[in-house]
Amino acid sequence: MNYQDLLKEVGGSSGNGKGTLVIRATERHPDHHLWNTRGTWWCHFTVHQPDYTAERIRVSLRTRSLEEARERRDELLNAWPLRKAS
């Protein structure tokens, strides 16, 4: 599954019922949630479900460009209801 497939599944709606995303990204760490594997950027994050379980999401961003990976990560993370971790 790549980020486009996941965006279609989520639908880009904040009321999607897919759980709550908790992020810790800051301006000091602009590459948080990004991972480079053999030249391809991936996005890794955890979604917390209403039943107190969590699902780890790992999805290929299908790019070798860091700038494009950041844009795709942001698009993907913005598709979920968001709760910033303290």
N, C-alpha and C positions, 0 to 999 in steps of 0.2 A: 504494500500500500504506500502511495506517495502522498504528499501534502494536498494535491488537488483532489484525490479520492476522499481524503479525510474531510476537506472543506465541504465537499458535496454531501457527505454523510451528516455533518454537523448542520449544514444549511446556513451558516453564518449568522444564526439567530441567537440572541442571548437567552432565550427561553427554550432551549433545545432539549432539556432534560438529560443532558450528558454529564452532569455533575459540575463541580466547581473547580476551577483551575487556581492553584496557589502558586504565585511566582515570587521570586526573590531577585529578579533582575534589577540592576541599578545602573546609573550612568557610569559608575566606575567599572562595571562588568558588562559591556555591550554585547558580548558573545555568550552570555548565559543561556543555557538550554541548547546551545549549538555544539555539535561534535563532528569532527572531520575524520572520515574513514576512507582511506585510500584515495583521497582527493575529492570525495563527494561529501557535501555537508548534510548532516542529519539534525533533526530537532528531537529532543528528549524532554518530556515533562510528565507530571503526575496530575491526574484528575481525581478529585475526591468525590465519592458518590454519597447520596443522601443516607444510604444504609451503613455509613461509616466504613466502607471498603474503599480501596484506592486502585486505580488502574494506571499503570505505567504506559505511556504512549511513546513509541519510537517510530519516527517516520522520515523517509528520505525526502530531502528538499530538492533533489534532482538538479543540483548545480554545483559547479566547482568555484563559483565566485562568492567570496565572503559577503560582499555588499548585497548581492541578490539573496543569499541565504538569510541575512538579517531581515530583509523585506518580507520574504516568504514566512519566516518564523513569526514576525509581527502580525502578518495577515492571519496565520493559523491561530495564534494565541488570542487574537481579538475576537475569534469566533465563539469563545467560551465565556460564561459568566466568570467574573474575575474577582479574586480575593487576594490582596497582597499579604504576604507573610510578614510578620514583624521581625 
